[in-house]
Amino acid sequence: MAKKKKAAKTARKAAAKEPLVVASKVKAYIKSKGMMTSSESLGALNDAVYAMLDQAVTRTEANRRSTVKPQDL
């Protein structure tokens, strides 16, 4: 039974996207504004960054370029 749990946990980790934001920096920034960070915030921020980058890549491809530029973001 332990092998099944371990396999399921490994599968969930593989399905998760690699973090693109530095959690400690995000938390420090939010704390500097006098607020606290919920545990779900970092995952949502990471998802938002992935979505923004996907849109930028799509725009870059539509403009027949291979370099993502600031205006694509």
C-alpha positions in Angstrom: 0.0 0.0 0.0 2.9 2.4 0.7 4.1 2.0 -2.9 0.7 3.1 -4.2 0.7 6.2 -2.1 4.3 7.0 -3.1 3.4 6.5 -6.8 0.3 8.7 -6.5 2.4 11.5 -4.8 5.0 11.3 -7.5 2.4 11.5 -10.2 0.9 14.7 -8.6 4.4 16.3 -8.4 5.0 15.5 -12.1 1.7 17.2 -13.0 2.5 20.3 -11.0 4.3 23.1 -12.9 7.7 24.2 -11.8 7.7 27.3 -9.7 8.7 30.5 -11.6 8.5 32.9 -8.7 10.7 33.0 -5.6 8.4 32.4 -2.7 10.5 34.1 -0.1 10.8 37.3 -2.2 7.1 37.4 -2.9 6.3 36.9 0.8 8.8 39.6 1.8 7.3 42.0 -0.7 3.7 41.4 0.5 4.9 41.6 4.2 6.5 45.0 3.4 3.1 46.2 2.4 1.7 45.2 5.8 -0.1 42.1 4.6 0.2 38.4 5.0 0.4 35.7 2.3 -2.0 32.7 2.2 -0.6 29.3 1.2 -2.6 29.3 -2.0 -1.4 32.7 -3.2 2.0 31.5 -4.5 0.4 28.7 -6.6 -2.1 31.2 -8.1 0.7 33.7 -8.8 2.7 30.9 -10.5 -0.3 30.0 -12.6 -0.8 33.6 -13.6 2.9 33.9 -14.6 2.6 30.8 -16.8 -0.6 32.2 -18.4 1.1 35.5 -19.1 4.2 33.9 -20.6 2.0 31.6 -22.8 0.1 34.7 -24.1 3.4 36.4 -24.8 4.8 33.5 -26.7 1.5 33.3 -28.8 1.8 37.0 -29.6 5.5 36.6 -30.5 4.7 33.8 -32.9 1.8 35.8 -34.4 4.3 38.5 -35.2 6.7 36.0 -36.8 9.4 36.5 -34.3 11.4 34.1 -32.1 12.2 36.6 -29.3 9.7 37.5 -26.6 9.9 41.3 -26.1 8.5 43.5 -23.4 5.6 44.6 -25.6 4.5 40.9 -25.8 3.9 40.9 -22.1 
